[in-house]
Amino acid sequence: MPNMSIGFGIFLIALGAILTYALNVEVSWADLDTIGIILMIAGALVTILGIILVLRRRSAVSETRTGYDANGNRITRRSSDVDPL
């Protein structure tokens, strides 16, 4: 999901830039320049948070070993570690 947030953040930045710089339309109920700037700031924040979430993702390493003891009994050992960044 973090990759999706990075893409959505870039989309918000592009939409905000279009509203701010490319459109010369005035509507009575909203200032499109201000809305565009707000969308660009929100897109930057979403993109930064998405990158932080991608970098913080940790993977777990699990290992299973099976062997036999001196009496012929089957022994299974499982260990799980969190891979540090």
N, C-alpha and C positions, 0 to 999 in steps of 0.2 A: 503493500500500500504506500510506503514512502515514495516510491518511484512515481506513483500516480499523483502524489501531492506536489512533486517537483514539476511535473507536466502541467498541472492545474495552476501552479504559481506562475509559470511562464505564460500560460494563456491569459491570466489576469493582467500581467504586465503588458502584454501585447494589446489586449482590449483597452486598457487604460491609456496606452500611448496613442491608439487610434482615436479614442474619444478626445484626448487632449490636443493632439497635434494635427490630425488629418481631417477632422470634421470642422466645418465652419457653419454649423447649424445652431440656431438659438431657439430654445423652447422656453415658454413662460414659466413652467413649473419646476425646472431644474437647471443648474449650471453644469454643463457637460464637462467643462475643464476641471472643475473641482471633483466631480465624480471620477474622471479619468485619473487624476492624481491619487485619489483614495484607492482606486483599483490597483494602480502601480505600486503603492506602498503595501497594500495587502498582499499582492502577488510576490513582492520581495520577501515579506515575512513568511509566507507559506513556503516559498522556495528554500529559504534558509532553514526553517524547521524540518522540511523534508530531507535536506542534506544532513542535518544533525541526526535525524532518526536513522538514516542509512549508515552513518558512521558509528552509531552506538549499537547497532545490531550485533549481537553476540551469537556464536554458534556453540552448541553443546557437543562434546565428544564423548561417545559411549563405547565401551569395550566389553566384550563377553569372551571369557575363556572357559573351556570345558576340558577337564582332565580326569584322571582316575587316581585314587590314593593307593596305598600299599595293600589294602584289603580288597581292592577291585570295585570300590564304590565310586560312582560318578559324582564329580564335584564341578559345580558351575560357579564362576565368579564373575560378577557384573560390577563395573565401575563407571561412573559418569562424572565428567568434569566440565566446567564452563571454560571455554577458551578465552583467556584474557586478551584484550586488545593490545 
